[in-house]
Amino acid sequence: MSTLYPIVDITLKPNPSHALIMRVLAEYLKTGHKAFNVKSEGQVLSIDFNPAKGLYNGSGSINEEQGQDIAVELQGMYDSIKFIKDHFQFINIGVTNAIKN
């Protein structure tokens, strides 16, 4: 895997589910990580983000979970978030004159 980001090595229990893999990746993505090697029982699934192309890439597999399939799912989430940020402006509206009991 060729990446511009530090690679996070994640070791999971045997036979991890798709949901578990996605939950673990989501937690690391929240902290800003963008490249992963997910390992389980000697199998490795690698995920990497290419900022120049704005694309996730995946390789390898763990049981039935394919790295590229996970990358496609992450890409869909990335594209959705990017669309929202590019097309909507969020503002904070403070609560004033709150009703008191």
C-alpha positions, 0 to 999 in steps of 0.5 A: 500500500502506498500512502501519504498517511501513517498506517494504523495496524488494527488486529481483530478477533477471528471472523470479524463481521462486516459491521465490526470492521466498519465500526472500528474503521469509523472510530479511527476515521473520526480521529483523522486517520486515513490508512489502515491494515486490518488483520485477523488470523493472518489475513490482512485487509488494507484501506488507503485514502488518496487525497489527490484523487479524493478516493479510497482504495482497498486490497486484501480480504478477511474471510468474505470481506474484501478490501475494495468493497470496504473502500467503496462503502467508505467512498460513498460516505466520504462523497456524501459528507463532501457534498453536504459540506460543499452545498450547505452552510451550517450556522449555530443559532443560540437559544435566547430568552429560554423558557424558565420553569 
